[in-house]
Amino acid sequence: MNIWGRLLKWSGWKVSVTAPRRDKCVICVAPHTSNWDFILGLATYRSLGRKANFLMKEFWFFFPLKYILRAFGGIPVPAKKNGSSLTEKIVDLFRKSKYVNLAVTPEGTRSRKEKWRTGFLYISYEAQVPIQLGIIDYAKKEIRINEEFYPSSDIEKDMKYVKKFYANSANAARYPEKFTI
């Protein structure tokens, strides 16, 4: 067990990951209601001996924090559209790289959000990589990644599948009142 696994165990967290180890995949994690989700997700993936990339507001990529965030796999998301699609850039990253495990939160924010973002579905479909569904369950102190699927070209149908998976997960959130599907 590495230092990440020891930290999780010491703090009372369990890790249950039965989804297959992939060189390329999108890891969808919900509910996302706290900054602790990032720390716990990072520790979990590192405890498995894996690295994951993650999307984060460009705002956070300032000196010297940007070097730390990039070292941990951070990909800055520009606040303003600059003509090229972030989705296209991420798909291109999947195509050019041997290893990309991209962690995303479909809500896109820690606040209550009725409309979830669909970019991760487009990325997965276009890059032809599976989506693994993960939950950080504060009630049980357990982090799970046990479900995997390949999206179709029907984004609406795929989002219904994802939301159905998370439908009963509000109590898993650190702040359940901030989670909705």
C-alpha positions in Angstrom: 0.0 0.0 0.0 1.4 3.4 -1.0 1.2 6.7 1.0 -2.1 7.6 -0.7 -3.7 4.4 0.3 -2.4 4.8 3.8 -3.8 8.3 4.1 -7.2 7.1 3.0 -7.2 4.1 5.3 -5.9 6.2 8.2 -8.8 8.7 7.7 -11.3 5.9 7.6 -12.0 5.8 3.8 -12.5 2.6 1.8 -11.8 2.2 -1.9 -13.9 -0.1 -4.1 -12.8 -0.1 -7.7 -13.9 -3.0 -9.9 -14.0 -1.2 -13.2 -11.2 -2.4 -15.4 -7.8 -0.5 -15.4 -7.7 1.4 -18.7 -5.0 3.3 -20.5 -7.7 5.6 -21.8 -11.0 6.4 -20.2 -13.2 9.2 -18.9 -14.0 8.9 -15.2 -17.3 10.6 -14.3 -17.6 11.5 -10.6 -20.7 12.7 -8.9 -22.0 14.1 -6.7 -19.5 17.0 -6.6 -20.4 19.4 -3.8 -17.1 20.0 -2.0 -13.4 20.8 -2.8 -12.6 17.7 -0.7 -14.0 15.7 -3.7 -10.8 16.6 -5.6 -8.5 15.6 -2.8 -10.3 12.3 -2.2 -10.5 11.5 -5.9 -6.8 12.2 -6.4 -5.8 10.1 -3.4 -8.0 7.2 -4.5 -6.6 7.1 -8.0 -3.0 7.5 -6.7 -3.6 4.7 -4.2 -4.3 2.4 -7.1 -1.0 3.4 -8.7 -2.8 5.4 -11.4 -2.7 9.0 -12.6 -5.7 11.0 -13.8 -6.1 14.2 -15.6 -8.7 16.7 -14.5 -10.3 19.9 -15.8 -10.1 23.0 -13.6 -10.8 26.6 -14.1 -7.9 28.4 -15.7 -8.1 30.9 -12.8 -6.3 28.4 -10.5 -3.3 28.0 -12.8 -1.2 30.9 -11.5 2.4 30.8 -10.3 3.4 28.7 -8.5 0.2 26.7 -8.1 0.0 26.0 -11.9 3.1 23.8 -11.7 1.6 21.7 -8.9 -1.8 21.4 -10.6 -0.1 20.4 -13.9 2.1 17.8 -12.1 -1.0 16.2 -10.7 -2.7 16.1 -14.2 -4.5 19.4 -14.3 -5.8 20.8 -17.6 -6.8 24.5 -17.4 -10.3 25.4 -18.7 -10.4 28.9 -20.2 -13.1 31.2 -18.8 -13.8 32.6 -22.3 -14.2 30.7 -25.6 -11.1 31.4 -27.8 -12.5 29.9 -31.0 -11.4 26.4 -30.5 -13.4 23.8 -28.6 -12.1 22.4 -25.3 -13.9 19.2 -26.3 -11.9 19.0 -29.5 -8.6 19.7 -27.6 -9.3 16.9 -25.1 -10.3 14.4 -27.9 -7.0 15.3 -29.6 -5.2 14.7 -26.3 -6.7 11.2 -26.2 -5.7 10.5 -29.8 -2.1 11.6 -29.3 -1.4 10.1 -25.9 -0.8 6.6 -24.8 -2.4 7.2 -21.4 -5.2 9.5 -20.5 -7.6 8.9 -17.6 -9.7 12.1 -17.5 -11.7 12.7 -14.3 -14.7 15.0 -14.8 -17.7 16.2 -12.7 -20.8 16.4 -14.9 -22.2 19.2 -12.7 -19.2 21.3 -13.6 -19.4 23.1 -10.2 -19.9 22.4 -6.5 -23.1 24.4 -6.5 -26.5 22.9 -7.1 -26.9 22.6 -10.9 -30.0 21.4 -12.7 -28.4 21.1 -16.1 -25.3 18.8 -16.3 -22.6 19.4 -18.8 -22.4 16.9 -21.7 -18.8 17.5 -22.9 -17.6 14.3 -21.2 -20.0 12.3 -23.3 -18.9 13.9 -26.5 -15.2 13.4 -25.5 -15.7 9.8 -24.7 -17.7 9.1 -27.9 -15.4 11.0 -30.2 -12.2 9.5 -28.6 -13.9 6.0 -28.5 -13.0 5.4 -24.9 -15.3 4.1 -22.1 -16.8 6.2 -19.3 -16.3 4.8 -15.8 -18.8 6.0 -13.2 -17.5 6.9 -9.8 -19.1 8.0 -6.5 -17.4 9.6 -3.5 -19.8 8.5 -0.8 -19.3 10.6 2.4 -22.1 8.8 4.2 -20.3 5.4 3.9 -16.8 6.9 3.6 -16.3 4.9 0.5 -15.0 5.8 -3.0 -16.4 3.6 -5.8 -15.7 3.2 -9.5 -17.6 0.0 -10.4 -19.6 0.8 -13.5 -18.4 1.3 -17.1 -20.1 2.0 -20.4 -19.4 3.2 -23.9 -21.6 6.1 -25.0 -23.6 6.0 -28.2 -24.1 8.9 -30.5 -27.3 9.7 -28.7 -26.1 12.2 -26.0 -29.6 12.7 -24.5 -30.0 8.9 -24.0 -26.5 8.6 -22.6 -27.1 11.4 -20.1 -30.3 9.8 -19.0 -28.3 6.6 -18.3 -25.7 8.6 -16.3 -28.3 10.5 -14.3 -30.2 7.2 -13.6 -26.9 5.8 -12.2 -26.6 8.8 -9.8 -30.3 9.2 -9.1 -30.1 7.9 -5.5 -26.7 9.4 -4.7 -27.7 12.7 -3.0 -27.0 11.2 0.5 -23.5 10.3 -0.7 -22.7 14.0 -1.2 -20.8 15.9 1.4 -23.5 18.6 1.1 -26.6 16.7 -0.1 -28.6 19.9 -0.6 -26.2 21.0 -3.4 -26.8 17.9 -5.5 -29.6 17.3 -8.0 -30.0 15.4 -11.2 
